[in-house]
Amino acid sequence: MQPRNIIAPVLATIAITSLGATALHSAEHDPNDTVSHNDLKTDPEVETVELDYPVETNDLFSRAETLGVKIVSVEYLISDGLGVYIYDTEKTAEENAADLEVTLHSQAPGGNPAVFSVTALAATQQPSHSDGSPQNAGSFAAPSSLLDEARHLPHAEPGDSELPRPDGLGDELNDSGLREDGFNTSSDEPPTRAHPNSIWFQTKDNVDGKRQVSIFSQWAGQSNTHKAPKYWWGAEIQLYQHNYNLPEKISRPLCAPGTDKRYWANASLAGATMTVSINDGTADGVLKSLEAYIDSNHLSDPCSTGAIGVGFGKPTVIPDMDINWGGGNEKLHQMLYVDLRLPKGSNSWSHISAATKYVQNNCQGHRSHTDCMGLSIDPGHPWPKDKLKGGTDFLLLNKQRKWRTPTHFSWDEYADRRPKALQ
């Protein structure tokens, strides 16, 4: 496969995560300012099963349903990227497979989801609805039982195609205020040089019946993901939905039934799909190592906030392209493009805010997942604030500006004008 145009870019083991405790979690905070606060987060016990080889989603979902395995999410290779799907536990295996196929028809045309990792509830846990109320568990088997079953399924291929990017993204990036001889000499800097220095969001109301959130992050010049600590720190990007008619002082799981639906996008994220591509689409060998996830664990979040988050357990694996960029001697290092397709909420719009941050990777020895990221700070591996000259959190859009979906906004270190939301 030929490399993409850089200037117009778009991106056999069993690991058991047993974290049934209440812990500190900094990934879900209300970004009123640049200082985050820690929220309490209660974790379910989950197991991540890494398959010997990729398999088809419909085959896997059917086997899991037969066995009684309660899937939470799956990771898959697709086209020249990877993807994540949040399993909708209120639908059958056949319905989940059909919904995923329909969504990916436009999200990744020509691609095929080749599942290589499955996260499911451990056999000691009872499935629950997004508001915390229990479901009827029925037959409930250990996720490890899928490993042997998957060995009898045919191999799946991701397809030889390219994941699409939004129209006009290249024009947006090229019109960032750069001088002809390189970067703008006057700029606002990100919190550290491990953070992206250009990040772009777009939300759309109706893309084949789903809400769409597109995110593009870029590290250039002095910024580089390789400056972040390896292994012990992951990265998350959050778009927060706000409904001021819902109680802010009551938190999940104590919210009223149906709260998750009272946003622009359904905040339960059940049935959500994500595709990710990195750099120019030729870094296929590191896609699995990125350990991508949709941040769907919202326990302890206020009822008035419905977060849409994505995370990467090991962002430092993204290769450094180290190519000339901007018409001068500066280098373009990494690019990351995310496309989310989300079930609709009952509201036609929501107020929003946005942030990105580094969070502690507490999944050591296991594959990164929403339920084991950002739980606490290991005293042996703190964030190197003095070395990097800054903290973990990066406010991109202040909620007090009350911007609404659908919208299109960006933060760019080298732009001539700063977004008004940051003033």
Buried (B, 14 or more C-beta within 10 A) or exposed (E): EEEBEBEBBBBEEBBBBBBBEEBBBBBBBBBEEBEBEBBEBBBBBBBBBBBEBBBBBBBBBBBBBEBBBBBBBBBBBBBBBBBBBBBBBBBEBEEBBBBBEBBBEBBBEBBBBBBBBBBBBBBEBEBBBBBEEEEEBEEBBBBBBBBEBBEEBEEBEBBEBBBBBBEEBBEBBEEBBBEEEBBBEEBEEBBBBBBBBBBBBBBBBEBEEBBBBBBBBBBBBBBBBBBBBEEBBBBBBBBBBBBEEBBEEEBBBEBEEEBBBBBBBBBBBBBBBBBBBBBBBBBBEBBBEBBBBBBBBBBBBBBBBBBBBBBBBBBBBBBBBEEEBBEBEBBBBBBBBBBBBBBBBEBEBBBBBBBBBBBBBBBEEBBBBBBBBBBBBEEEBEBBEEEBEBBBBBBBBBBEBEBBBBEEBBBBBBBEEEBEBEE
